[in-house]
Amino acid sequence: MSSTLVEAYPKHSEEFSIPAIPRAHGQNRSASKQSIDAPRSPGSIKELEKIPGSIQNLSQGSVTSMRDGDPLASGSHESICSNTAAQKRRYRVVVASIIWCFIVMGLNDGSLGPLLPVYQAYYNVNFLTVSMLFICNCAGCITAALINVFISRKLAFSKILILGTIFQVVAYSILSSAPPFPVMCIGYFINGLGGALLNAQGNSLLSMLHDTASMGIAHAFYGFGALIAPLISTQFANIYTKTGSKNWALHYTVLLGVVLSDMVIFIFLFKGKGYEEILQDMGVPAVNAEEIEMKSTRKPAEDPPSLDAADEGGESGVVSRRTQENNSLAGVLKLPYVHVLAAFIFFYVGLEVTIGGWIVTFMINERGGGASSGYVSSGFFAGLAVGRIVLLWVNKKLGERNAVFLYIIIGIALELTIWFVPSLIGNAVAVSFVGLVLGPFYPIVMSQTGRIIPRKILSGSIGWIAGFGESGAALLPFATGALANRYGIISLQPLIIAMMAAMAGLWLIVPSGTKKKD
């Protein structure tokens, strides 16, 4: 790492500015206080090596000191090893807590399907009215995407997680009582708020790890939660079928229990800490060589700028203003790649929900399937979960960018098979493989977002992207239903192919470079 850091500086001059190492994120510090302020005096490479806590010292300072006979360092070898082991344990525990959070999100998102007929019968509403649940949930997600940009500047990471669980506790408490339908819609709106905050913050932390395996595994467990959710909610749906009572709504007490476990974990594990403190505890560098912007602040022949000049709008003033701008909603929205990634997720999430929701109707109406056609949807979500794990090596071998194009091509070929080959079993198998190749898309996009979006606005950007994706989960399935009402459910396959083609076009625009400089 030291050689890379040295090469980043101009070789013709030994004088340049040394960026100060930022402190850990504190709950009462505003985002503008967390920026890397430019120093007011130049230094040298040798001086950089002497800075306590610098990247150079973090990477190999202790080893070098022991080699040179530093009495303090030579006596702390066991302490260093102990700290490394503790950081590895902390790393695994934190990732496991995020994985559990994703399982809970999967349980929430996958449970509605079997309950929709119950909603219609219990409240005596039609398809259009019951679809308001999707719209209200979507509205909550979009609202969370907007407020996430602002609260990420005011609240620490762990406090936003707790806030998200509080929203869900309130929502499940409302839903579990089977209130009037308009109140149920309010409950879904609040649930969308909480789920979107958890989704944005969880993805933000995972993307900061630069560990595609952890990202893929977390989203695979989301698929696992979505897979087992219908098995649970079906049992409560059967309660209404047999008794006609409102005890079917007790399903939401199960979700209430698991989200309370989320809250307890976040409170006692993170203790109100922000990103930088948590990453430091995990042994992940708060700032790495790729994220440090090193610029010469003056020519060698010039005198160093005075403190007054810096205070009156010099380099420090520029950095401060730029940081404040980037941490605002405008700072998120002005980045074009945020909108490209949001559009990609819009189509992906809409595609995922469209296939999972409408493929059963396609199999029944177009392939003559019976009640067992419901297992086709389970096969799709199973493929989704498995693909996020078993295809990790393909993503690494080909590179995530190339892998996405390959998966889209395979997905289009499979959809053409489903469209033109009238075989119930063959189509069911093809649907499962479609889920397999679509599975890695979401974690790949979140990992790519962590590479190309500056960390200071990463949380707000991911919140915006995820919230925009949730709107696809409402609008595209609704559009599918409208087309099916006019042209028949056979229109499902050309619509899916068109969505995949749009995703390929958007992915061409997404850059393949490393993380942008903060």
C-alpha positions in Angstrom: 0.0 0.0 0.0 2.9 2.4 0.7 4.3 2.1 -2.8 0.9 3.0 -4.2 0.5 5.9 -1.9 4.0 7.3 -2.8 3.3 6.9 -6.6 0.2 9.1 -6.2 2.5 12.1 -5.6 4.4 14.1 -8.3 7.9 12.8 -8.5 9.4 16.1 -9.5 8.6 17.8 -6.2 8.8 16.7 -2.6 6.4 19.4 -1.4 2.6 18.8 -1.5 -0.3 19.0 0.9 -1.0 16.1 3.2 -4.7 15.3 3.8 -5.7 15.1 7.4 -7.0 11.7 8.5 -10.7 12.0 9.4 -12.0 11.1 12.8 -14.6 8.5 13.4 -18.2 9.4 12.7 -19.9 10.8 15.8 -23.6 11.0 16.3 -23.6 14.7 17.0 -21.3 15.8 14.2 -22.8 17.1 11.0 -21.7 15.7 7.7 -19.7 18.9 6.9 -17.6 18.2 10.0 -16.6 14.8 8.6 -14.9 16.0 5.5 -11.2 15.6 4.8 -10.0 19.2 5.3 -7.1 20.3 3.2 -4.0 21.3 5.4 -2.6 24.8 5.3 1.1 23.9 5.1 3.0 21.5 2.8 4.9 18.5 3.9 7.0 15.6 2.6 6.7 11.9 2.1 8.8 11.3 5.1 6.5 13.5 7.2 3.5 11.5 6.0 5.1 8.3 7.4 5.4 10.0 10.8 1.7 10.9 11.1 0.0 8.7 13.7 -2.9 6.7 12.3 -2.0 7.4 8.7 -2.6 4.9 6.0 1.1 4.1 5.8 1.2 3.3 9.5 -2.0 1.4 9.4 -0.8 -0.9 6.7 2.7 -1.7 7.7 3.9 0.8 10.3 3.9 -1.8 13.2 5.8 -4.4 11.2 8.4 -1.9 10.1 8.9 -0.6 13.6 9.5 -4.1 14.9 12.0 -4.8 12.1 13.9 -1.6 13.0 14.0 -2.4 16.7 11.4 -0.1 18.1 11.1 -1.2 21.7 7.4 -0.2 21.9 6.4 -2.0 18.8 8.5 -5.1 19.5 6.7 -5.4 22.8 3.2 -5.1 21.3 3.3 -8.0 18.8 0.9 -10.1 20.9 -1.4 -7.1 21.4 -1.5 -6.6 17.6 -2.4 -10.2 17.0 -5.1 -10.0 19.6 -6.6 -6.9 18.1 -6.6 -8.5 14.6 -8.4 -11.6 16.0 -11.0 -9.3 17.7 -11.5 -7.3 14.6 -12.1 -10.5 12.6 -14.7 -11.6 15.1 -16.3 -8.2 15.0 -16.4 -8.3 11.2 -18.2 -11.6 11.2 -20.7 -10.5 13.9 -21.6 -7.3 12.1 -22.0 -9.0 8.7 -24.2 -11.7 10.4 -26.4 -9.0 11.9 -26.9 -7.4 8.5 -27.7 -10.8 7.0 -30.3 -11.4 9.7 -31.8 -8.0 8.8 -32.0 -9.1 5.2 -33.8 -12.3 6.1 -36.4 -10.3 8.0 -36.9 -8.0 5.0 -37.3 -11.2 2.8 -39.9 -12.5 5.2 -41.8 -9.2 4.9 -41.7 -9.0 1.2 -42.5 -12.6 0.4 -45.5 -12.9 2.7 -48.2 -10.8 1.0 -48.9 -13.1 -2.0 -50.9 -15.8 -0.1 -52.7 -13.2 1.9 -54.0 -11.2 -1.0 -57.1 -13.4 -1.5 -57.8 -13.1 2.3 -57.6 -9.3 2.0 -60.1 -9.4 -0.8 -62.5 -11.7 1.0 -62.2 -10.2 4.5 -62.6 -6.6 3.3 -64.8 -7.4 0.3 -62.6 -5.4 -2.1 -61.7 -5.9 -5.8 -58.3 -6.3 -7.5 -57.9 -2.6 -8.1 -58.6 -1.7 -4.5 -56.4 -4.4 -3.0 -53.6 -3.2 -5.2 -53.5 0.0 -3.1 -51.5 -2.0 -0.6 -48.6 -2.1 -3.1 -49.0 1.6 -3.9 -49.0 2.6 -0.2 -45.9 0.5 0.5 -44.2 2.0 -2.6 -45.1 5.5 -1.4 -43.5 4.7 2.0 -40.3 3.5 0.2 -40.0 6.6 -1.9 -40.6 8.8 1.1 -37.8 7.0 2.9 -35.5 7.4 0.0 -36.0 11.2 0.3 -35.7 11.5 4.0 -32.8 9.1 4.2 -30.6 11.7 2.4 -31.3 14.2 5.2 -31.2 12.0 8.3 -28.0 10.3 7.1 -26.3 13.7 7.7 -27.8 14.1 11.2 -28.0 10.6 12.7 -25.4 7.8 13.1 -25.8 4.6 11.0 -27.0 2.5 13.9 -29.6 5.0 15.0 -31.1 5.0 11.5 -31.3 1.2 11.7 -33.1 1.5 15.0 -35.5 4.1 13.5 -36.3 1.7 10.7 -37.2 -1.1 13.1 -39.4 1.3 15.1 -41.4 2.1 11.9 -41.8 -1.6 11.3 -42.8 -2.3 14.9 -45.5 0.4 14.6 -46.7 -1.0 11.2 -46.9 -4.6 12.4 -48.7 -3.6 15.5 -51.4 -1.9 13.3 -51.6 -4.8 10.8 -51.9 -7.5 13.5 -55.2 -6.2 14.7 -56.9 -6.5 11.2 -58.1 -2.8 11.3 -60.3 -1.2 8.6 -58.8 -1.3 5.1 -57.8 2.4 4.9 -55.8 1.9 8.2 -54.2 -1.2 6.7 -53.0 1.0 3.9 -51.5 3.4 6.4 -49.8 0.4 8.0 -48.2 -0.6 4.7 -47.0 3.0 4.2 -45.3 3.0 7.5 -43.8 -0.5 6.9 -42.4 0.8 3.6 -40.7 3.6 5.4 -39.0 1.2 7.8 -38.1 -1.4 5.3 -36.5 1.1 2.9 -34.4 2.7 5.6 -33.1 -0.7 6.7 -32.4 -1.7 3.1 -30.5 1.5 2.3 -28.4 1.4 5.4 -27.6 -2.3 5.2 -26.5 -2.0 1.6 -24.5 1.1 2.4 -22.4 -0.7 5.0 -21.9 -3.8 2.9 -20.8 -1.7 -0.1 -18.2 0.0 2.1 -16.6 -3.4 2.8 -15.7 -3.8 -0.8 -16.5 -7.5 -0.3 -18.8 -8.8 -3.0 -19.1 -12.1 -1.2 -20.7 -10.6 1.8 -23.0 -8.5 -0.4 -24.0 -11.6 -2.4 -24.6 -13.8 0.7 -26.7 -11.1 2.4 -29.0 -10.8 -0.6 -29.1 -14.6 -1.0 -30.5 -14.8 2.6 -33.0 -12.1 1.6 -34.1 -14.6 -1.1 -34.2 -17.3 1.5 -36.5 -15.2 3.7 -38.7 -14.5 0.7 -38.8 -18.2 -0.1 -40.0 -19.4 3.3 -42.4 -16.4 3.9 -45.2 -17.9 1.8 -45.0 -21.1 3.7 -45.7 -19.2 7.0 -48.4 -16.8 5.7 -50.2 -19.6 3.9 -50.9 -21.2 7.3 -52.6 -18.0 8.5 -54.5 -17.7 5.3 -55.9 -21.2 5.9 -57.2 -19.9 9.3 -59.5 -17.5 7.6 -60.5 -20.2 5.0 -61.6 -22.5 7.8 -63.0 -20.2 10.4 -63.6 -16.8 8.7 -62.2 -15.0 11.8 -59.7 -12.2 11.8 -57.1 -14.4 13.4 -55.3 -14.5 10.0 -53.9 -11.1 10.9 -51.9 -12.7 13.7 -49.3 -13.5 11.0 -48.0 -10.0 11.6 -47.3 -10.8 15.2 -44.7 -13.3 13.8 -43.1 -10.5 11.8 -43.3 -8.2 14.8 -41.3 -10.7 16.8 -38.5 -11.0 14.3 -38.2 -7.3 13.7 -38.0 -6.8 17.5 -35.0 -9.1 17.4 -33.5 -6.8 14.8 -34.0 -3.9 17.1 -32.3 -5.6 20.1 -29.4 -6.6 18.0 -28.8 -3.1 16.6 -29.1 -1.5 20.1 -26.6 -3.8 21.8 -24.2 -4.5 19.0 -23.7 -1.1 17.5 -24.4 1.1 20.6 -25.2 4.2 18.6 -22.1 4.2 16.5 -21.6 5.6 13.0 -20.1 4.1 9.9 -16.5 5.0 10.6 -16.5 3.7 14.2 -18.1 0.4 13.1 -15.7 0.0 10.2 -12.7 0.7 12.5 -13.9 -1.9 15.0 -14.1 -4.4 12.0 -10.6 -3.6 10.9 -11.8 -2.0 7.7 -9.8 1.2 6.9 -12.0 4.3 7.2 -10.1 5.8 4.3 -8.0 3.9 1.7 -5.6 5.0 -0.9 -8.2 5.0 -3.7 -10.4 7.5 -1.8 -7.7 10.1 -0.9 -7.5 13.0 -3.3 -3.9 14.4 -3.2 -3.4 17.7 -5.0 -0.6 20.2 -4.9 -2.0 23.4 -3.5 0.8 25.6 -4.8 3.6 25.7 -7.3 7.1 25.0 -5.8 8.2 28.6 -6.5 5.3 30.1 -4.6 5.2 30.9 -1.0 2.8 28.9 1.1 -0.7 30.4 1.6 -1.4 32.2 4.8 -3.9 31.1 7.3 -6.0 34.2 6.6 -6.1 33.4 2.9 -7.3 29.9 3.6 -10.0 31.1 5.9 -11.2 33.7 3.4 -12.2 31.2 0.8 -9.0 29.3 0.0 -8.7 25.5 -0.2 -10.3 24.8 3.1 -13.3 26.9 2.2 -13.7 25.2 -1.1 -13.6 21.7 0.5 -16.1 22.8 3.1 -18.5 24.2 0.6 -18.1 21.2 -1.6 -18.8 18.8 1.3 -21.9 20.6 2.3 -23.2 20.5 -1.3 -22.4 16.8 -1.7 -24.2 15.9 1.5 -27.4 17.5 0.4 -30.2 16.0 -1.7 -28.9 18.2 -4.6 -25.5 16.5 -4.2 -27.1 13.1 -4.7 -29.4 14.1 -7.5 -26.7 15.9 -9.5 -24.7 12.7 -10.0 -25.9 11.2 -13.3 -24.8 7.7 -12.4 -27.1 7.7 -9.4 -30.1 8.0 -11.8 -28.7 5.4 -14.2 -28.4 2.9 -11.4 -31.8 3.9 -10.0 -33.4 3.2 -13.4 -31.6 -0.2 -13.6 -32.9 -1.1 -10.2 -36.4 0.2 -11.2 -36.5 -2.4 -14.0 -34.9 -5.1 -12.0 -37.2 -5.0 -9.0 -40.2 -4.5 -11.2 -39.1 -7.6 -13.2 -38.6 -9.6 -10.1 -42.0 -8.8 -8.7 -43.7 -9.2 -12.1 -42.3 -12.7 -12.7 -43.0 -13.8 -9.1 -46.5 -12.5 -9.1 -47.8 -13.1 -12.6 -46.0 -16.3 -13.7 -48.6 -18.5 -11.9 -51.4 -16.9 -13.8 -49.4 -17.5 -17.0 -49.0 -21.2 -16.2 -52.6 -21.6 -15.4 -54.1 -19.8 -18.4 -51.5 -20.5 -21.1 -50.1 -23.9 -20.1 -53.1 -25.5 -18.5 -51.6 -25.8 -15.0 -53.6 -26.4 -11.9 -53.4 -25.4 -8.3 -49.8 -26.8 -8.1 -48.7 -24.0 -10.5 -48.1 -21.9 -7.3 -44.9 -23.9 -6.8 -43.5 -22.3 -10.0 -43.3 -19.0 -8.1 -41.5 -20.7 -5.3 -39.1 -22.2 -7.8 -38.3 -18.7 -9.1 -37.5 -17.3 -5.7 -35.5 -20.4 -4.9 -33.4 -19.8 -8.0 -33.0 -16.2 -7.0 -31.6 -17.1 -3.6 -29.3 -19.9 -5.0 -28.0 -17.7 -7.8 -26.7 -15.1 -5.3 -24.4 -17.6 -3.8 -23.4 -20.2 -6.5 -22.7 -17.6 -9.1 -20.3 -15.6 -7.0 -17.4 -17.4 -8.6 -18.7 -16.5 -12.1 -19.0 -12.9 -11.1 -15.4 -12.9 -9.9 -14.1 -14.9 -12.9 -15.7 -12.7 -15.6 -16.0 -9.5 -13.7 -19.3 -8.2 -12.4 -19.8 -5.9 -15.4 -19.4 -8.7 -18.0 -21.4 -11.2 -15.8 -24.5 -8.9 -15.9 -24.5 -8.9 -19.7 -24.1 -12.7 -19.8 -27.0 -13.2 -17.3 -29.2 -10.9 -19.4 -28.5 -12.8 -22.6 -29.3 -16.1 -20.8 -32.4 -14.7 -19.3 -33.7 -13.5 -22.6 -33.0 -16.9 -24.2 -34.9 -18.6 -21.3 -37.9 -16.3 -21.7 -38.1 -17.0 -25.4 -38.3 -20.7 -24.5 -41.1 -20.0 -22.1 -42.9 -17.9 -24.7 -42.7 -20.3 -27.6 -42.4 -23.8 -26.1 -45.8 -24.8 -24.7 -44.6 -27.2 -21.9 -45.7 -26.8 -18.3 -42.8 -28.7 -16.8 -40.2 -27.2 -19.3 -41.5 -23.7 -18.6 -41.4 -24.3 -14.8 -37.7 -25.3 -15.0 -36.9 -22.4 -17.2 -38.5 -20.0 -14.7 -36.3 -21.4 -12.0 -33.2 -20.8 -14.1 -34.4 -17.2 -14.9 -34.4 -16.6 -11.1 -31.0 -18.1 -10.9 -29.4 -15.7 -13.4 -31.4 -12.7 -12.1 -30.3 -13.3 -8.5 -26.9 -11.6 -8.6 -28.2 -8.4 -10.1 -29.2 -6.5 -7.0 -26.0 -7.2 -4.9 -23.9 -6.4 -8.0 -25.5 -3.1 -8.5 -25.1 -2.2 -4.8 -21.4 -3.2 -4.9 -20.9 -1.1 -8.0 -22.6 1.8 -6.4 -20.1 1.6 -3.5 -17.2 1.8 -6.0 -18.3 4.8 -8.1 -20.2 7.0 -5.6 -18.3 9.0 -3.0 -18.7 7.6 0.5 -19.9 10.9 2.0 -23.1 10.6 -0.1 -23.2 6.8 -0.5 -26.0 6.2 2.1 -28.2 8.8 0.6 -27.5 7.6 -2.9 -28.3 4.0 -2.1 -31.4 5.1 -0.3 -32.5 7.0 -3.4 -31.7 4.0 -5.7 -33.5 1.5 -3.5 -36.5 3.7 -3.1 -36.7 4.2 -6.9 -36.5 0.5 -7.3 -39.5 0.0 -5.0 -41.6 2.2 -7.3 -40.8 -0.3 -10.1 -42.2 -3.1 -7.8 -45.5 -1.3 -7.9 -45.7 0.3 -11.4 -44.4 -2.5 -13.6 -46.6 -5.3 -12.1 -49.6 -2.9 -12.5 -48.6 -2.2 -16.1 -48.4 -6.0 -16.6 -51.9 -6.4 -15.3 -53.2 -3.6 -17.6 -51.7 -5.3 -20.7 -52.9 -8.7 -19.7 -56.4 -7.3 -19.3 -56.3 -6.0 -22.9 -54.1 -8.5 -24.7 -54.1 -11.6 -22.5 -51.5 -12.9 -20.1 -49.4 -14.1 -23.1 -48.2 -10.4 -23.2 -46.1 -11.2 -20.0 -43.2 -12.8 -21.9 -42.6 -10.0 -24.5 -42.8 -7.4 -21.7 -40.2 -9.3 -19.6 -37.9 -9.5 -22.6 -38.3 -5.7 -23.1 -37.4 -5.1 -19.5 -34.3 -7.2 -19.8 -33.2 -5.3 -22.9 -33.7 -2.0 -21.2 -31.5 -3.2 -18.3 -28.8 -4.1 -20.7 -28.9 -0.7 -22.3 -28.7 1.0 -18.9 -25.8 -1.2 -17.8 -23.8 -0.1 -20.8 -23.8 3.4 -19.4 -22.7 2.4 -15.9 -18.9 3.0 -15.5 -16.7 0.1 -14.7 -14.0 2.2 -12.8 -13.2 2.2 -9.2 -14.6 4.3 -6.4 -14.8 8.1 -7.1 -12.6 10.3 -5.0 -14.4 11.9 -2.1 
